[in-house]
């Protein structure tokens, strides 16, 4: 399986950077699913890019600024023969109406 990893960074100078970055992650994952690409959100990007090694990696890629890592998205295709996970049935009593 060919696996690709995307990293989402957000500019900490923008007050909504965490929300914006998280929305990018969600939209990226929804778009991948829509075209049949399996995906998963991997946490720890914040800690990774706050470390000296992470800062050096960004610098080596020409990325400089006040960025925070929001997450990694692994993208790929399920191997032939693997069983796709099935979501649990929704609970019928989880919607409450307040008048």
N, C-alpha and C positions, 0 to 999 in steps of 0.2 A: 504494500500500500504506500502510495506517495502521500506524505504528510507535509503540510505547510503550516507555518506558525506566523500569525500576525500579532503585532503588539500595538496596543492603543495607549497613547500618551495624551495628557491634557495639560494645558497651560495654567499653572497655579495662580497667575495674575488675573484670571477671569473668575469672578465670584461663583459662577455655576459650573466650574470645571469638572467636578465629580459627576454631577448630573449629566452634563454634556457627554463626557467620556463613556459613562454607563449606557447612555442612549445609543452612542455609536456601536458599542459592543452588542447591544440587543439587536439593533438593525442589521449589523453584519451577520449575526447568527441567524436571524429570520431570513435574510436574503439567501444565505448559504443553504438553509433548509429548503427554501422554495425552489432551488435549482438542483436539489438532490445531493448536496454536499453535507456530509456529517460534520459535526462541530462540537466543541466543548470549550467553556470558559475556564481558564486556568488562572487562579489567583496568585498572588505574591509579586506582581509586577511593581507595586509600590515599594516594597522592601528591596527588590532586586535593583531598581534604578536609584534608590537612595544610597546604596553601597558604593564604595569607591570603584569597584570593578564595573558596576552598572553605569556609573557616570563616565568612566573611561570608554565603555562600549558605545554609549551614545555619542561621545565626542569623536570616536573613530568613524562613526557613521555620518558625521557632519551635523549632528543634532545638538544644538546648544540652546539653552534657555532655562526657564524656571518650570520644568515639566515634572509631572508625577505620572508614574505608571498606573494605569487603570486596570489593565488585564491583558492576558494573552488569549488568543483564539486559535486553537488547533483545528485545521481544516483538512479533510481527507475523505476517503471512501472506505466503507466497511469491506473487510476481506470477504471473499466468496465463501459461503457456508456459515458465516457467523450469524447467530440468531439475534435479530433486532429486539431491543428492549421494548416492552409494552408498558404503557403508563397504567397506573392503577385506576380503577373506576372512580369517577367523581362521587363525592358524598352528596346526597340529596338535601341534607339539612344545613348546609353551610351558607345559605343566603337568608338574611334577616331583613325584614321590612319594618321600618320605624315610621309611625304616623305622627 
